[in-house]
């Protein structure tokens, strides 16, 4: 009897170790692309270009006192641009931010003067009013589901009318009375509108507050759960809600942060000039939004940083004062702003495409 022997299965030796083939699902980004992915890179490059240009075209800008003045102008924009930027990262806008600054200042001034009270009473009341305006914007937005453009445009018109009508009714004028001789004025001025000497140059306290607020905002965005919530609701609020993000709280609190910024800038204006014009603030909201956009924040939400708006506000200050130092017609300022805004949008688009290109 013959026996048939079965062939043993062939054993395939394991492949030699070597570099793994890229299956298309993962890509390694170079350090340059990781840097370009930062929202503030584009505006930083723009700041360098604008600074060099005006240092050449406007020699007075090279003086340290001129730079201190530029930083001061930038800080008055930058303090408000920070909460506006956070709100934009959260997917919303606020068109009432400019007049809300004036509303805050008018509240503090008229309440203290007309009732002959310590100015700090007016300051605290103005804070409550500013936070209430922000809360209303956020609550109405979440309650109705209307676009933030429409909601805050309505608030803008309401506040503008109240500012003018109430001021005329109470003071008989379009401006508030001088409060410089009232109790508590000196202490409030020291906090909101004082100056100190640094290297022989007078530096406004708002510059310090601006940098402190920027550092705090950057820490919140990058190191806290609340910062993650901001990015989440700005990217897709329904997806964020599905994973447990408190969307309503986040949106309302962001509007209240804008209210806080309006209060602070309003107090600075009041204690810098001792009086407030009720018709001011119109158009400033666009400046704040433009500074945030130039700083790398997208109007669609979910993308941006706290450092970018700092550079954006600094660029505004440079252009605003640089035109004056160069001896040019200041009417060109708005034209420069338009060019900067369009340029920033194109640069941000290029940065995003470069950073995400495989």
C-alpha positions as CSV (number, residue, x, y, z in Angstrom):
1,X,0.0,0.0,0.0
2,X,1.4,3.3,-1.1
3,X,1.2,6.3,1.1
4,X,0.8,9.8,-0.3
5,X,2.6,12.5,1.6
6,X,0.9,15.9,1.8
7,X,2.9,18.9,0.9
8,X,3.6,21.2,3.8
9,X,2.3,24.8,3.3
10,X,4.9,27.3,2.2
11,X,6.0,29.7,4.9
12,X,6.3,33.3,3.8
13,X,9.1,35.0,5.6
14,X,8.1,38.3,7.3
15,X,8.9,41.4,5.4
16,X,12.0,43.2,6.2
17,X,11.5,46.2,8.5
18,X,11.5,49.5,6.8
19,X,9.6,52.8,6.6
20,X,5.8,52.5,6.7
21,X,4.0,53.5,3.6
22,X,1.8,56.5,4.0
23,X,-1.8,55.3,3.6
24,X,-3.2,58.8,3.2
25,X,-4.9,58.8,6.5
26,X,-2.0,60.5,8.4
27,X,0.4,63.2,7.4
28,X,3.3,64.7,9.3
29,X,3.4,68.4,9.1
30,X,6.7,70.2,9.0
31,X,7.5,72.8,11.7
32,X,6.9,75.6,9.1
33,X,3.4,74.3,8.4
34,X,2.7,74.0,12.1
35,X,3.8,77.6,12.5
36,X,1.6,78.8,9.6
37,X,-1.4,77.1,11.2
38,X,-1.3,79.6,14.0
39,X,-4.0,82.3,13.4
40,X,-1.8,85.2,14.4
41,X,1.0,84.5,11.9
42,X,-0.5,86.4,9.0
43,X,-1.2,89.6,11.1
44,X,2.2,89.4,12.7
45,X,3.9,89.5,9.2
46,X,1.5,92.4,8.3
47,X,2.5,94.3,11.5
48,X,6.2,94.0,10.6
49,X,5.6,95.3,7.1
50,X,3.4,98.3,8.3
51,X,5.9,99.1,11.0
52,X,8.9,99.2,8.7
53,X,6.9,101.3,6.2
54,X,5.9,104.0,8.7
55,X,9.3,104.0,10.3
56,X,10.6,105.0,6.9
57,X,7.7,107.3,5.8
58,X,7.1,108.9,9.2
59,X,10.4,109.7,11.0
60,X,8.6,111.1,14.1
61,X,7.4,107.5,14.8
62,X,10.9,106.5,15.7
63,X,10.6,108.5,18.9
64,X,9.8,106.6,22.1
65,X,7.0,109.0,23.0
66,X,5.4,108.5,19.6
67,X,5.4,104.7,20.1
68,X,3.8,105.2,23.5
69,X,1.1,107.2,21.9
70,X,0.6,104.5,19.3
71,X,0.3,101.8,22.0
72,X,-2.2,103.9,23.8
73,X,-4.4,104.3,20.7
74,X,-4.0,100.5,20.1
75,X,-5.0,99.7,23.7
76,X,-8.3,101.6,23.5
77,X,-9.2,99.4,20.5
78,X,-7.5,96.2,21.7
79,X,-9.3,96.0,25.0
80,X,-12.6,95.7,23.2
81,X,-11.3,93.7,20.3
82,X,-10.3,90.9,22.7
83,X,-13.9,89.9,23.9
84,X,-15.2,90.6,20.4
85,X,-12.6,88.1,19.1
86,X,-13.7,85.5,21.7
87,X,-17.3,86.0,20.6
88,X,-16.4,85.6,17.0
89,X,-14.5,82.4,17.7
90,X,-17.7,81.3,19.4
91,X,-19.5,81.9,16.1
92,X,-21.3,85.2,16.8
93,X,-20.9,89.0,16.3
94,X,-21.9,92.0,18.3
95,X,-22.9,95.2,16.4
96,X,-23.9,97.0,19.6
97,X,-20.3,97.0,21.1
98,X,-19.5,100.5,20.0
99,X,-22.6,102.3,21.4
100,X,-22.5,100.0,24.5
101,X,-19.2,101.7,25.5
102,X,-21.0,105.1,25.5
103,X,-24.0,103.7,27.3
104,X,-21.7,102.5,30.1
105,X,-20.0,105.9,30.4
106,X,-23.3,107.8,30.3
107,X,-24.8,105.6,33.0
108,X,-21.9,106.1,35.4
109,X,-21.6,109.9,34.7
110,X,-25.3,110.8,35.0
111,X,-26.1,108.6,37.9
112,X,-23.3,109.9,40.0
113,X,-23.7,113.6,39.0
114,X,-27.5,113.9,39.0
115,X,-27.9,112.1,42.4
116,X,-24.8,113.7,43.9
117,X,-23.3,110.3,44.7
118,X,-19.7,109.0,44.9
119,X,-18.6,108.2,41.3
120,X,-17.9,104.6,42.3
121,X,-21.7,104.1,42.7
122,X,-22.0,105.1,39.1
123,X,-19.1,102.9,38.1
124,X,-20.7,99.8,39.7
125,X,-24.1,100.6,38.3
126,X,-22.6,101.0,34.8
127,X,-21.0,97.6,35.2
128,X,-24.4,96.1,36.0
129,X,-26.0,97.8,33.0
130,X,-23.2,96.6,30.6
131,X,-23.5,93.0,31.8
132,X,-27.2,93.2,31.5
133,X,-27.0,94.4,27.9
134,X,-24.6,91.5,27.1
135,X,-26.9,89.0,28.9
136,X,-29.9,90.3,26.9
137,X,-28.1,89.9,23.6
138,X,-27.1,86.3,24.4
139,X,-30.4,85.3,25.9
140,X,-32.5,86.8,23.0
141,X,-30.2,85.1,20.5
142,X,-30.5,81.7,22.0
143,X,-34.2,82.1,22.7
144,X,-35.2,83.1,19.2
145,X,-32.5,81.5,17.1
146,X,-32.2,84.7,15.0
147,X,-28.8,85.6,13.5
148,X,-26.6,87.5,15.9
149,X,-26.3,90.2,13.2
150,X,-30.0,91.0,13.5
151,X,-30.2,90.7,17.2
152,X,-27.3,93.0,18.0
153,X,-28.3,95.4,15.2
154,X,-31.6,95.9,17.1
155,X,-29.7,96.4,20.3
156,X,-27.4,98.9,18.6
157,X,-30.4,101.0,17.5
158,X,-32.1,100.8,20.9
159,X,-29.0,101.9,22.8
160,X,-28.2,104.7,20.3
161,X,-31.7,106.1,20.7
162,X,-31.6,105.8,24.5
163,X,-28.2,107.4,24.8
164,X,-29.3,110.5,22.9
165,X,-32.9,110.8,24.3
166,X,-32.1,110.1,28.0
167,X,-29.0,112.4,28.0
168,X,-31.0,115.3,26.5
169,X,-33.9,114.7,28.9
170,X,-31.7,114.6,32.0
171,X,-28.9,117.1,31.2
172,X,-30.7,119.3,28.6
173,X,-27.6,118.8,26.4
174,X,-26.1,116.1,24.2
175,X,-23.2,115.7,26.7
176,X,-23.0,114.9,30.4
177,X,-21.8,117.3,33.0
178,X,-18.2,117.5,34.2
179,X,-17.6,115.1,37.2
180,X,-13.9,115.8,37.9
181,X,-14.7,117.5,41.2
182,X,-16.8,114.7,42.6
183,X,-15.9,112.2,45.4
184,X,-14.0,109.2,44.2
185,X,-13.0,110.7,40.9
186,X,-9.3,110.6,41.6
187,X,-9.3,107.0,42.7
188,X,-11.4,105.9,39.6
189,X,-9.1,107.9,37.3
190,X,-6.1,106.2,38.7
191,X,-7.6,102.8,37.9
192,X,-9.0,103.5,34.4
193,X,-7.2,106.5,33.0
194,X,-3.9,107.3,34.8
195,X,-0.4,107.5,33.4
196,X,3.0,106.5,34.8
197,X,6.6,107.3,33.7
198,X,8.7,104.6,32.1
199,X,12.1,105.4,30.8
200,X,11.2,109.1,30.7
201,X,8.1,108.5,28.7
202,X,4.5,108.8,30.0
203,X,2.7,105.5,29.5
204,X,-1.1,105.1,29.8
205,X,-2.4,102.5,32.3
206,X,-4.7,101.1,29.6
207,X,-1.6,99.6,27.8
208,X,-1.0,97.5,30.9
209,X,-4.6,96.5,31.2
210,X,-4.7,95.6,27.5
211,X,-1.7,93.2,27.9
212,X,-3.1,91.7,31.1
213,X,-6.4,91.0,29.5
214,X,-4.7,89.6,26.4
215,X,-2.7,87.2,28.5
216,X,-5.8,86.2,30.5
217,X,-7.8,85.6,27.3
218,X,-5.0,83.5,25.8
219,X,-4.8,81.4,28.9
220,X,-8.6,80.8,28.9
221,X,-8.6,79.8,25.3
222,X,-5.7,77.4,25.4
223,X,-5.7,76.1,28.9
224,X,-9.2,75.8,30.2
225,X,-12.4,73.8,29.6
226,X,-14.2,77.0,28.9
227,X,-11.8,77.8,26.0
228,X,-12.6,74.4,24.5
229,X,-16.3,75.2,24.8
230,X,-15.7,78.4,22.9
231,X,-14.1,76.7,20.0
232,X,-16.7,73.9,20.1
233,X,-19.7,76.1,19.9
234,X,-18.1,78.2,17.2
235,X,-17.3,75.2,15.1
236,X,-20.7,73.5,15.3
237,X,-23.0,74.2,18.2
238,X,-25.3,71.2,17.6
239,X,-22.3,68.8,17.7
240,X,-21.0,70.6,20.8
241,X,-24.4,70.3,22.5
242,X,-24.4,66.6,21.6
243,X,-21.2,66.0,23.5
244,X,-22.3,67.9,26.6
245,X,-21.0,71.4,26.0
246,X,-23.3,74.0,27.6
247,X,-24.0,76.0,24.5
248,X,-26.4,78.5,25.9
249,X,-24.2,79.3,28.9
250,X,-21.1,79.7,26.7
251,X,-22.8,82.0,24.2
252,X,-24.5,84.2,26.8
253,X,-21.3,84.5,28.9
254,X,-19.4,85.5,25.7
255,X,-21.8,88.4,25.2
256,X,-21.4,89.3,28.8
257,X,-17.6,89.5,28.3
258,X,-18.2,92.0,25.5
259,X,-20.4,93.9,28.0
260,X,-17.5,93.9,30.5
261,X,-15.1,95.2,27.8
262,X,-17.6,97.9,26.9
263,X,-17.8,98.9,30.6
264,X,-14.0,99.1,31.0
265,X,-13.5,101.2,27.9
266,X,-16.4,103.4,28.8
267,X,-14.9,104.1,32.2
268,X,-11.6,105.0,30.6
269,X,-13.3,107.5,28.3
270,X,-15.3,109.0,31.1
271,X,-12.3,109.5,33.5
272,X,-10.0,110.6,30.7
273,X,-12.3,113.5,29.5
274,X,-14.5,114.0,32.6
275,X,-17.6,114.1,30.3
276,X,-19.2,112.0,27.6
277,X,-20.8,112.8,24.2
278,X,-24.0,110.8,23.9
279,X,-23.8,110.4,20.1
280,X,-20.3,108.8,20.1
281,X,-19.5,105.1,19.5
282,X,-21.3,104.7,16.2
283,X,-19.0,102.8,13.9
284,X,-16.6,101.7,16.5
285,X,-18.1,98.2,16.5
286,X,-16.8,97.7,13.0
287,X,-13.3,98.7,14.2
288,X,-13.4,96.1,16.9
289,X,-14.6,93.4,14.5
290,X,-12.0,94.4,11.9
291,X,-9.2,94.2,14.4
292,X,-10.4,90.7,15.3
293,X,-10.6,89.7,11.6
294,X,-7.2,91.1,10.8
295,X,-6.0,89.2,13.9
296,X,-7.0,85.9,12.3
297,X,-10.5,85.3,13.6
298,X,-13.0,83.9,11.1
299,X,-16.5,85.3,10.8
300,X,-17.7,81.8,10.6
301,X,-16.4,80.9,14.0
302,X,-14.4,78.1,15.5
303,X,-11.0,79.6,14.5
304,X,-8.8,82.3,16.0
305,X,-6.7,83.3,18.9
306,X,-6.3,86.0,21.6
307,X,-2.9,87.1,20.4
308,X,-4.0,87.9,16.8
309,X,-6.4,90.7,17.8
310,X,-3.6,92.3,19.9
311,X,-1.5,92.6,16.7
312,X,-4.6,93.7,14.8
313,X,-5.3,96.5,17.2
314,X,-1.6,97.5,17.2
315,X,-1.8,97.7,13.4
316,X,-4.8,100.0,13.7
317,X,-2.9,102.2,16.1
318,X,0.1,102.4,13.8
319,X,-1.9,103.3,10.8
320,X,-4.0,105.9,12.7
321,X,-1.0,107.7,14.2
322,X,1.4,106.9,11.4
323,X,-0.7,108.9,8.9
324,X,-0.6,111.9,11.2
325,X,3.2,111.6,11.9
326,X,3.8,111.3,8.1
327,X,1.9,114.6,7.6
328,X,-0.7,113.0,5.3
329,X,-4.4,113.8,5.2
330,X,-6.1,111.8,8.0
331,X,-9.1,111.2,5.8
332,X,-7.0,108.4,4.2
333,X,-7.3,106.5,7.5
334,X,-10.5,104.6,6.5
335,X,-9.0,103.7,3.1
336,X,-6.0,102.2,4.8
337,X,-8.3,100.2,7.1
338,X,-10.2,98.8,4.1
339,X,-7.0,97.8,2.4
340,X,-5.7,96.2,5.6
341,X,-8.9,94.3,6.2
342,X,-9.0,92.9,2.6
343,X,-5.3,92.1,2.8
344,X,-5.7,90.3,6.1
345,X,-8.5,88.2,4.8
346,X,-6.4,87.1,1.8
347,X,-3.4,86.4,4.0
348,X,-5.5,84.4,6.5
349,X,-6.9,82.4,3.6
350,X,-3.5,81.7,2.2
351,X,-2.2,80.7,5.7
352,X,-5.0,78.3,6.2
353,X,-4.6,76.7,2.8
354,X,-0.8,76.4,3.2
355,X,-1.1,74.9,6.7
356,X,-3.7,72.3,5.5
357,X,-2.2,71.4,2.1
358,X,-0.8,67.9,2.1
